[in-house]
Amino acid sequence: MSGTSPVKPDVASLAELFYPGEESLGEFSEVDSAAMPDVYRRLLAHDHHMTVTVEAHHGCPVNVRVLETREGEADYARMIVLTRTSDDRVVQFGIVRIDWAFIADEVRRDIQARHTPLGRVLINHDVMRRIDLASLYRVQPSEELAEMMQLAEPSTTYGRTAVIYCDHQPAIKLLEIVTPEAE
């Protein structure tokens, strides 16, 4: 992994941290927020931490389950699911790439501990941050992604890419896909 990727994250560059290409996760179609069902627009079309948003939506805290990591000298990537504490149901899949140059050592240690969702770590450490929504997507999950999201069969859902600026630096790039909702 190198620290020279563009600031605006795209699905392919994040998926390729763990897969041969984005098609391994499913089919992604960029959409405008106006074309999204209301529940997905509320969950994804904003500049807030997904940890806080999914906790509010589901009415309970979430846990992180780290599925896989990749670590270089300058950066770190992980593939995760967030699960509800109430019933362990998966509510979100994500891939994150973190540039360690912009993250304090104590924050880095908490992220690498794998016990707390990334958004909660940043909030707990009172890291000055700004979240920039990059793109919104309609997602038809692959069988593998459906399995990671605990879906009986692939079902259309939505996701986003975003950048988290920590102390005004583009420190974190994200791909976040929410579990399909009953509409």
C-alpha positions in Angstrom: 0.0 0.0 0.0 1.3 3.5 -0.7 0.3 6.9 0.7 0.0 8.5 -2.8 -3.6 7.5 -3.7 -6.0 10.4 -4.6 -8.1 12.1 -1.9 -11.5 11.1 -3.4 -11.8 7.4 -2.7 -13.4 5.1 -5.2 -14.9 1.6 -4.8 -12.2 -0.1 -6.9 -9.2 1.2 -5.0 -10.7 0.3 -1.6 -12.0 -3.1 -2.8 -8.6 -4.0 -4.3 -7.0 -3.8 -0.9 -8.6 -7.2 -0.3 -10.0 -8.4 -3.6 -8.9 -8.6 -7.3 -11.5 -6.0 -8.1 -14.8 -4.3 -7.0 -16.8 -7.0 -8.8 -15.8 -9.4 -6.0 -18.0 -7.4 -3.7 -20.9 -6.9 -6.2 -22.2 -4.5 -8.8 -21.9 -0.8 -7.9 -23.9 2.0 -9.6 -23.2 5.6 -8.6 -26.5 7.3 -7.6 -27.7 10.8 -6.6 -29.2 11.0 -3.1 -32.5 12.0 -4.6 -32.7 8.6 -6.3 -32.2 6.6 -3.1 -35.1 5.3 -0.9 -35.5 7.5 2.2 -34.1 5.0 4.7 -30.9 4.7 2.8 -30.6 8.5 2.2 -30.9 9.0 6.0 -28.3 6.3 6.6 -25.8 7.3 4.0 -26.2 10.8 2.5 -24.6 12.9 5.3 -21.2 14.0 6.6 -21.4 12.2 10.0 -19.8 9.0 11.4 -21.6 5.9 10.3 -21.0 4.4 13.8 -23.3 7.1 15.3 -25.8 7.0 12.4 -26.3 3.2 12.5 -26.5 3.2 16.3 -29.2 5.9 16.2 -31.1 4.1 13.4 -31.0 0.7 15.2 -31.5 2.0 18.7 -28.5 0.3 20.2 -24.7 0.5 20.2 -22.7 -1.5 17.6 -19.6 -3.7 17.8 -16.9 -4.0 15.2 -15.9 -7.4 13.9 -12.6 -7.2 11.9 -12.6 -9.7 9.1 -9.2 -9.0 7.6 -6.4 -6.5 7.8 -3.4 -5.3 5.7 -0.7 -3.2 7.2 2.2 -1.4 5.7 4.8 0.9 7.3 2.8 4.0 6.4 -0.8 2.8 6.4 -3.3 0.3 7.5 -6.5 -1.2 6.0 -9.2 -3.4 7.4 -12.4 -5.0 6.2 -15.1 -5.0 8.9 -18.7 -5.6 9.7 -20.6 -3.6 12.4 -23.1 -5.7 14.4 -25.9 -4.6 16.8 -25.1 -5.3 20.4 -28.8 -6.3 20.9 -28.7 -9.4 18.6 -25.4 -9.5 16.8 -27.1 -8.7 13.5 -24.8 -7.3 10.9 -25.8 -3.7 10.0 -22.9 -2.5 7.9 -19.9 -3.8 5.9 -16.9 -1.6 5.4 -13.4 -1.3 4.1 -11.1 1.5 5.5 -7.7 2.7 4.6 -5.8 4.8 7.2 -2.7 6.9 6.6 -0.8 6.6 9.9 1.0 9.9 9.2 -2.1 11.8 10.3 -3.1 9.6 13.3 -1.7 10.0 16.8 0.0 7.0 18.4 -2.7 6.5 21.1 -5.4 6.6 18.5 -3.5 4.2 16.3 -3.1 1.7 19.2 -6.9 1.8 19.8 -7.7 1.2 16.1 -5.2 -1.7 16.0 -6.7 -3.2 19.1 -9.8 -4.0 17.0 -12.3 -3.7 19.9 -14.0 -0.4 19.0 -15.6 0.9 15.8 -13.4 3.5 14.1 -15.8 6.3 14.5 -16.1 5.7 18.2 -12.3 5.6 18.6 -12.0 9.0 16.9 -14.9 10.4 19.0 -13.4 9.0 22.2 -10.0 10.6 21.5 -11.7 13.9 20.5 -9.8 13.9 17.2 -10.6 17.1 15.3 -12.2 15.6 12.2 -14.4 16.4 9.1 -16.2 13.7 7.1 -16.6 14.4 3.4 -19.0 12.2 1.5 -17.5 11.3 -1.9 -20.1 9.2 -3.7 -23.3 7.2 -3.1 -23.9 3.8 -4.7 -26.7 1.3 -5.3 -25.1 -2.1 -4.6 -26.1 -5.5 -5.8 -24.0 -7.6 -3.4 -22.0 -10.6 -4.6 -22.7 -13.9 -2.8 -19.6 -13.4 -0.7 -20.6 -9.9 0.4 -24.2 -11.2 1.1 -22.7 -13.9 3.3 -20.6 -11.5 5.2 -23.7 -9.3 5.7 -25.6 -12.4 6.9 -28.1 -12.2 4.1 -30.0 -15.3 3.0 -29.5 -14.2 -0.6 -28.0 -11.1 -2.3 -30.5 -8.2 -2.0 -30.0 -4.7 -3.4 -28.7 -2.2 -0.8 -26.8 1.1 -0.8 -23.4 2.3 0.2 -21.0 5.3 0.1 -17.4 6.3 -0.1 -16.1 9.1 2.1 -12.9 10.7 3.4 -12.3 11.5 7.1 -10.0 14.5 7.6 -8.2 14.4 10.9 -6.7 17.7 12.0 -7.3 18.9 8.4 -5.5 16.0 6.7 -7.1 13.3 4.5 -6.3 10.5 6.9 -9.0 7.9 6.3 -10.7 6.6 3.2 -13.9 4.6 3.6 -16.3 2.3 1.7 -19.4 1.7 3.8 -22.3 -0.5 2.7 -25.4 -0.8 4.9 -27.4 -4.1 5.3 -30.6 -4.0 3.2 -33.6 -2.5 5.0 -37.2 -3.5 4.7 -38.8 -0.7 2.7 
